[in-house]
Amino acid sequence: MIKHTFASSIIILVILSTFALAAGTSTGNSRNASVVSVEVDEVPAVSVNTCEDKADVRSRIKCRFENTVVAKREAVEFVEEACRDSQGEKREACNQLYKRSKACYNNSDAIAKKRCFLEKSGININRGGTFRAAPDESKRNYVILLLYNLQEKIEGMQENGNITTDQATSLVTKIVEIKKMILSGAKRSEIVPKMQEFKKEFRLVISSLKGDSAQ
């Protein structure tokens, strides 16, 4: 019962965060002329061949935001950030989860995408009440994919110029930290405050966009 409550609480928090995103941008990853774009000063181009030489997660994430060609290459060549603290079979299982779920993110239909997440998480979608009866590992996988979906939306906002690189870096770093905690089996009492911290920062970012568009 406690484990089920834990999983449900995390999912609710993720869904609420996703709803806040949809309400703030309405167009998801697509460009929209009515959305305020963030103006940034031009800086001299610097050739970057890798972001893997950065010492910490935040620096690597920011580097990838600033160097999209490098980011796309490293997404294929290197282990996903959230999987890196895991070892052996757990690390490989984590990495494979991301690989086999890639097709889900290309689905524009929300219901079909959810079914795809459930399937790739290892939850039998053809039986009633399967989520509650699913193994804890499958539940964790599902939450991880929901968080990654939210991460993709934030990356799209940054790419479209709706939020700054620093804002996106901070939000995505927090998501990665939460995913690492879930994968490591951290307690609900440890994860929920981190999720609340993310939600607070996310809402501040969205509120600032609404404030700018009203001016």
N, C-alpha and C positions, 0 to 999 in steps of 0.2 A: 504494500500500500504506500509506504513512504517513497519507494523508488518510482512508482507510478506518478505520485504527486509531484515529485521532483521533475520528471520529464514533462509533465503537463504544464508546470509553472514556467519552465524555460521556453516551451513552445508558445505559450500565451504572450510572454515578453517579446519574443521574436515577432510574432504576428502583429502586436501593437506597434512595434518599431517600424515594420514594413508598411502598416497602414498610415503611419505618420509620414512616411516617405511619399506614398502615393498621393496623400492629401497635399503635400507641399509642392510637388512638381507636376503632377497629373499626367505628364507625357512619358514618364519612366526614363528610358535612355534616349529617346528621340529628341531632336532639337525642336525648340518652339520659340518663335520670335517674342512671345509675351513673357518669357522667363528671363529674369535679369541675369546678364552675364557678368562675371567678375573680371574687372580690368586689372591687368598686371603689367608692370614695366618690362620692356624688352631687355633681355640680357644676352651677352655674347654666347654663341653656341660653343659648347665644349664637347669634345668627342669622348664618349663613355662606352667602353666595351663590355663591362660587367657591373652588376650591383652586388655580386656575391662577396666582394672584398670589403663591404661595409660591416662594421663590428656588431651592430645590433639590428633587431627586427625593424624598428622604426626607420632607421637610416636606409635599410634595403628597400622598404616599401616606398619611401619618398623618392629614392633613386629610380625605381621602376615607373612611378608616376611621371617623372621628368624625362624618362627615356623609354618610350613605348616599344621601340624596335627591340631593345635589350629585354624588356619585360616579356614580350611574346616569345622570344627565344628561350629565356630562362624558365618560363612556365612549362616548357617541354623538357628541358635538359636537367632541371633540378627538382628536388623534393619540395612539395608545398610547405610553406612556412609552418602551418599548424601541425604538421606531421613530424617536424624535426626533433622534437623532444622525446618522441617515442623510439623504441629500440626493437631491432629484430623483426619478428613477424608482425607486431603491432604497427611498426613504421610502414612496412610494405602494404599491410591491409588498409591503412589510412590513405596512402598514396593511390592505391588502386580504387578506393572509393571515389576520389576526385576524378580519376580517369574515366571510370565507367559511367559517371553521372554527367559528363560533359554535354551529351545530347539533350539532357533535360532543360538546360538553360537556353536552348535555341527555340523552345516551345513557347509561343506567344499566348496560348490558352492557359489560364491560371489553373483550371481543374486538371487538365492533362499534365501540366507541369508537376502538380502535387502528386498525382498518381505515379508519375515517373520517379519522383523523389522517394516515394514509399517503396516502389519496386527495387530501385537501386540500393536502398537501405537494407534490403533483405526482408521486407515485410510483405506477406502474401496479401495482395490487394483484392483477391477473389473470394475472400472469406470475411463474414461479418465480425465486427469487434476485434479485428486482428491487432490493432495497435496496442491495446491494453494487454493482450496475451503475447505480444512479440517479445523476443529476448531483449535484455537491457542494451546489448551492443547494437541491435538494430534500431532501437529508439534513439540512442546516442548518434548513430549515423544520420538519422532523419533530421535531428536538430542541427547537426553539423552542416547538412546540405541547405537547410533553411537559412542558416547564418551566412553561408557562402553566397546564397542568392541575394541576400541583403547587401553583402560586400560588393557584388557585381553591380548593383544599382548605384551604390555610392561611387564606384569607379566610373560609371557612366555619367553621373552628375559632374564629376571632375573633368572628364573628357569633353563634355559639352560646354564647359566653362561656367557652370552654375554655382560651383563652390571652388574654393582655392585648393591648391595642392596641399598646403599645410592642414586645412580642415579635413580633407579626404584622408591624408596620412594618419592623422590622429584617430579618426573614426575606424579606419580599417585596422590599425594597430590594436585597438581595443577589441575588435571582433576576433582577430587572430589570437589574442590573449585568452578570450573566453573559450574559443574552440580548443585551445591547448588544455585548458582546465577540464573541459568536458571529456576530452580524450584521455586525460590522465586519471579520470575517476574522482575528481575533486568533489567535495560535499556541496549539496545545494546551498548551504549557508555561506559558502565561499563564492559560489558562482553568481547567485542572485544580486548581491551588492555590485559586482562588476557589471552585470547587465543593466542595473539601474543607473550606474555611472555613465554607461554608454548612452542610454536613452536620454539622460539629462543633457549631455553634450550634443546629441543628435538634434534634439528639439531646439536647442539654442541656435544651431546652425540653420535649421529650417525657419525659425522665427526671424533671424536676421535677413534671410532672403525675402520673406513676406514684407518685412519692414522696408527694405530697399525698393521693392516693386511698388509700394504704396506712395513713395516720394515722387 
